[in-house]
Amino acid sequence: MNPSSKYFDFSVKFSNFDGDKGTMGFSTGTPAVTEDAAKVRVLVVDDEEFLRSIVRERLEIAGYSVEEASNGNEALAMLQSGGPYSVLLTDIRMPGMDGITLLREWGKKSPGSAGIVMSANAELDTAVHALKMGACDYITKPFNFDVLLITIENALRKKDLERQLDDYRTNLENKVKEQTDVINSMYVRSIDAMIKALEAKDFYTRGHSQRVTLYSVAIAEELGEKGQELEDLYRASVLHDLGKIGVREAVLNKPGKLTEEEFADIICHPETAVRILEPIPFFRPLLPAILHHHERFDGKGYPSRLVGKNIPLASRIMTIADTFDAMTSTRAYRKALPVADAIAEIRRCSGTQFDPDIVPAFLACQSKIVIPDDVSLPDGFEEAIPASCRPKAG
């Protein structure tokens, strides 16, 4: 041996074994220890002890941290107690649990490991099966030790690239979500500005969206709605009258009876709201509820004359809340109705204008409504609410 050489010449021939073991040989120059290799844990799995020891010795000379297991069950136990390992180097045919099964079970517990299969059977279907089970590569016996080292390096590089890709994908998804949240926030602020502009045009609608939202959410909670459905109802209620931004101020504030043309302008406001919101993906789930909040249970509403349960549930809820607030609010053309009279009218129209299954929820939820400080409710409403349900001062 030449001491000046950076490689140690090594050659060994294994005895013949039955089946998968075959005749194996290594002939290699073994690289000196590298810093990167010293950080890599390798588990060699083979039922032939001499084979394991030779592979271990050569990998340790190359700088890897190596452990041995005689079968698949032992390998999984070692993973459970002392993992993770960077590389799983496993034979195919072993008693108890073969290498393909080991790869499958190992992949469930340690998907970050680089699996390499070694076998004397250079059959294509075996290699394909191994790759399907998560192996990074397949090496046939007998193999040159340099080839094994290159195979390990390539497998580690492949796993590293997979991790980088996963990190990139995760970071990209996070960045996309962050940008989407920023854009949605901008949209919400823009729509909020439009709502404030609408309220500035029509004195009588100030606070209307807040109250309709308050009533609608209370009804929905009484019906057992929760989660995303409740959140969507909340947002739709806030935006339900947005389309009135396209109605002339003179029409909104007209004290007398509307002409047919003026009434046609008014009843277009759900469709106008949809046209405003439709280009924005964030608002699209809300559009059916907003579009149909003036439908009637008997099919005589607008814009689509939907009947009964064909009307979205959120719309059936909102139409009760919207009508109740309209009746109990002073408008340019009439004074507010007493709360008791408005409730009586809701009862009377159950089954015609309103869903008869939702009216009882509206009646039941009134005493449970928690009143925010910034919401002004109609005169006479608070008297129906027990003191225990009112917000506490301070």
Secondary structure, DSSP 8 states (H G I E B T S, - for coil): --TT-SSEEEEEE---BTTTTB--EEEEEE----TTGGG-EEEEE-S-HHHHHHHHHHHHHTT-EEEEESSHHHHHHHHHHH---SEEEEES--SSS-HHHHHHHHHHH-TTSEEEEEES---HHHHHHHHHTTEEEEEESS--HHHHHHHHHHHHHHHHHHHHHHHHHHHHHHHHHHHHHHHHHHHHHHHHHHHHHHHHH-GGGTTHHHHHHHHHHHHHHHTT--HHHHHHHHHHHHHTTGGGGGS-HHHHT-SS---HHHHHHHHTHHHHHHHHHTT-GGGGGGHHHHHTTT--TTS--SSS---GGGS-HHHHHHHHHHHHHHHTS-BTTB----HHHHHHHHHHTBTTTB-TTTHHHHHHHGGG----TT----TTTGGGS-GGGS----
